[in-house]
Amino acid sequence: MSILVNSLAFAFYMLAAVLSRPKPALVLGHAEGETSGATQRSERWSTWVMALAWIAQTITFAMVLHGELQPHFGFAQALSVTFWLVAAVYWVESLYYPLQMLRSWICLLAAISILLSWVFPGGFTPPYGAGPTFALHWAMGIAAYGLFGAAVLHGILLWTAERSLHRRKGAVSGVSRSLPLLTLEKLTYRLAAVGFVLLTASLIFAATFSEELFGKPFEFNHQAVFGIAAWLIFAVLMVGRVFLGWRGTRALAWLFGGTVLLMLTYVGSRFVLQVILHR
């Protein structure tokens, strides 16, 4: 049953990615109005197909939480949950802002994460990780991953639009036609700010309840070092944004750098252990 539902999620995400691909302004042999109508129909279909994919993926996670499936915990599963959350954030935002340009990428990344979870199933959750303390720590960490992931996708869109704007010497880009750059910038760093709060709570939680979470006292291993380094980079970004007015490439560089370090904290280390060291 779980394989079927997960397969449906993968298929729907891929279909939504195809349906939501950017369309040219004009198609040879068709009038502009006809092309616009076809684009709108494709976007409506991709909206519903993406919703079906997200629901199917949610059902899979619910089966794990209710004990119908034995939980697996690896880098691919973390990525899958992360992009599931990114898709949820996108859905909430799309109710208020035109963000169709992100849909194809989000669906494609979500589908790839599901595929990776099949190829690299990971290990079972250890007995001490089954309690509510571990669940809360895990939820905060994954939520931070998802919010920073969504912020990075917004940041890439913002960086692309700004480059296009400068390269064309003030010409309006495709992104800024549908969503003002200032609004996109605010969305990007609001997501990063909420992610920073959750990351802070997760790190404090891990240090305080280390024995209950991991079965041993807190220690400065590679995961702790990467996590604290990522937190420091995000802290500098928050200070720079609020007090120094950082914008543009400088702020995005700190956002991207911090997210890379955050990914190395768990996903990167688990990838090395599972795929390279086979542990």
ABEGO torsion letter per residue (X at the ends): XAAAAAAAAAAAAAAAAAAABBBBABBBGBBAAAAAAAAAAAAAAAAAAAAAAAAAAAAAAAAAAAGABBBBBBAAAAAAAAAAAAAAAAAAAAAABBAAAAAAAAAAAAAAAAAAAAABAEBBBBAAAABAAAAAAAAAAAAAAAAAAAAAAAAAAAAAAAAAAAAAGGBBBAAAAABBAAAAAAAAAAAAAAAAAAAAAAAAAAAAAAAAAAGBBBBBBAAAAAAAAAAAAAAAAAAAAAAAGBBEAAAAAAAAAAAAAAAAAAAAAAAAAAAAAGX
